[in-house]
Amino acid sequence: MSRVLLIEDDRAVRDAVTLTLRRRGHEVEGAATGEAGLAAMDTFRPDLVLLDLMLPDISGFEVCRRIRTTQQIPIIMLTARGDDIDVVLGLEAGADDYIVKPARGEVLEARIRAVLRRAAPGDGGPDPASLQPVEIHGDLTVDRKGLLVAKHGQDLPLAPSELKLLLYLSATPGRVFSRQQLLEHVWEHSYHGDARLVDACVMRLRTKVEDSTRSPKYIQTVRGFGYRFGPL
């Protein structure tokens, strides 16, 4: 199973989540502070990070941003309230998903499995066998088999959700997808998924692939409907 780094200052929560995940076969390393969590990134080498936003030394937002400067592994936020502005700020900082505490074991497991699949996408959009392994879209080169995206020949550091969203949209240029469709296919969320996940991911993705985020040519908004890739 996966190696999970749990950065959570509340010992009761940390112990409960650790026990729950270990019972499901995950290897878990706990950290009580942001700095301890960042240090564990090198020593533990996790597959995924569960990150509390309210930490005693540095904020979860800062931890997320610092991880994203060097690594694009999945990050799931742990938050006390799902309607909090902290959720939006965390998603903008680079988190892939969030879970409202306290969370049942099956919810934790489902989100972990979903975000890890996003790190190696292969089940979204058309059958990969029907697509070109390497596609050219304007200045972008999309390598579906290698799971790489480059702009002007330079690889782009895309987080798992950003990569899967781009792969999914670019598989059918010009087709419009609603936020709900994207939540179901990219995030694997149910009907009650949070559309903020999509909007924040689009915002982050545009900063990496677009020349101008105000006039995007790749990830386009279709007002009242959703998003589409191109057409260029």
SVG drawing of the C-alpha trace seen along z (x, -y; Angstrom):
<svg xmlns="http://www.w3.org/2000/svg" viewBox="-25 -39 41 43">
<polyline fill="none" stroke="black" stroke-width="0.4" points="0.0,0.0 1.0,-3.7 3.3,-5.6 1.3,-8.4 2.8,-11.4 0.3,-12.8 1.1,-16.4 -1.4,-17.0 -0.7,-18.8 -3.7,-17.3 -2.3,-14.1 -5.8,-12.5 -6.6,-13.1 -3.1,-12.0 -3.3,-8.8 -6.8,-8.0 -6.0,-8.6 -2.7,-6.7 -4.5,-3.6 -7.2,-3.8 -4.8,-3.9 -2.4,-1.3 -5.4,1.1 -6.0,0.6 -2.4,1.5 -0.8,-1.9 2.6,-2.9 2.1,-6.1 4.6,-8.6 3.2,-11.3 4.5,-14.8 3.2,-17.3 4.5,-20.5 5.0,-21.9 8.7,-21.9 8.8,-18.3 6.6,-17.4 8.8,-19.1 11.8,-17.3 10.0,-14.0 9.5,-14.6 13.2,-13.7 13.5,-11.0 10.2,-9.2 9.6,-9.9 5.8,-9.6 3.5,-8.8 0.9,-11.2 0.6,-13.9 -2.4,-14.4 -2.0,-18.0 -3.8,-19.9 -4.1,-23.6 -3.8,-24.8 -0.3,-24.0 1.6,-25.5 4.7,-26.7 4.0,-27.5 0.6,-27.3 -0.5,-24.3 -0.7,-26.7 3.0,-27.5 3.8,-23.8 1.8,-23.1 3.5,-25.8 7.0,-24.7 6.3,-21.1 5.0,-22.2 8.3,-24.1 10.1,-20.8 7.6,-17.9 4.2,-17.2 3.0,-14.4 -0.7,-14.3 -1.7,-16.5 -5.0,-16.2 -5.9,-18.9 -7.5,-18.1 -9.9,-20.9 -12.5,-21.4 -15.0,-23.1 -15.8,-22.4 -17.2,-25.9 -14.3,-27.7 -12.3,-30.2 -9.3,-28.1 -10.4,-25.4 -10.1,-27.9 -6.8,-29.2 -5.5,-25.6 -6.6,-24.6 -5.0,-27.7 -1.7,-26.9 -1.6,-23.6 -3.6,-20.9 -5.4,-18.3 -8.3,-17.6 -9.7,-18.2 -11.4,-16.1 -13.5,-17.6 -12.6,-16.3 -13.6,-14.0 -13.6,-11.7 -14.7,-8.0 -12.1,-5.4 -13.9,-4.6 -13.9,-8.2 -10.2,-8.6 -9.5,-5.4 -11.6,-6.4 -10.0,-9.9 -6.5,-8.4 -7.1,-5.9 -8.7,-8.5 -5.8,-11.0 -3.2,-8.3 -4.9,-7.3 -4.7,-10.9 -1.0,-10.7 -0.9,-8.0 -4.0,-8.8 -5.0,-6.3 -8.8,-5.8 -10.1,-9.2 -11.3,-10.2 -11.1,-8.1 -9.3,-4.8 -5.6,-5.7 -5.1,-3.3 -7.2,-5.5 -5.0,-8.6 -1.6,-9.6 1.0,-8.9 2.5,-12.4 0.3,-15.3 1.1,-18.8 -1.3,-21.5 0.1,-24.9 3.1,-25.5 2.2,-22.4 3.5,-18.9 1.4,-16.2 3.0,-12.9 0.2,-10.6 2.2,-7.5 5.1,-9.3 2.6,-11.5 4.5,-14.6 3.5,-18.0 6.0,-20.5 5.7,-24.1 8.3,-25.3 10.2,-22.1 10.4,-22.6 8.6,-20.1 5.9,-21.7 5.7,-20.7 2.0,-19.7 0.4,-18.4 -1.6,-15.2 -5.0,-16.9 -3.6,-19.5 -2.1,-16.7 -5.2,-14.6 -7.4,-17.6 -5.3,-18.6 -5.1,-15.1 -8.9,-14.7 -9.8,-18.0 -7.1,-17.7 -8.3,-14.2 -11.4,-15.8 -10.5,-19.4 -13.5,-21.7 -15.8,-19.5 -17.3,-21.3 -17.4,-19.6 -19.5,-20.8 -17.8,-21.1 -19.8,-18.2 -18.6,-16.0 -15.0,-17.0 -15.5,-16.2 -16.8,-12.8 -14.1,-11.9 -11.0,-13.7 -11.6,-13.8 -13.9,-10.8 -16.3,-12.6 -20.0,-12.0 -22.8,-14.3 -22.2,-16.3 -18.6,-17.2 -17.3,-20.7 -17.0,-22.8 -14.2,-24.8 -11.9,-21.9 -12.3,-22.4 -12.1,-26.2 -9.0,-26.3 -7.3,-23.6 -8.1,-25.4 -6.7,-28.6 -3.4,-26.9 -3.2,-25.1 -3.6,-28.3 -0.7,-29.9 1.5,-27.1 0.2,-26.5 -1.1,-29.9 0.8,-32.9 -2.0,-35.0 -4.4,-33.8 -6.8,-36.6 -7.0,-35.4 -6.5,-31.6 -6.3,-29.7 -5.9,-26.2 -8.2,-25.9 -11.2,-28.0 -14.3,-28.9 -17.6,-28.5 -19.8,-30.7 -22.8,-28.9 -21.6,-25.5 -18.0,-24.7 -14.6,-24.3 -13.1,-23.0 -9.6,-22.6 -9.2,-24.8 -10.0,-24.5 -6.8,-26.3"/>
</svg>
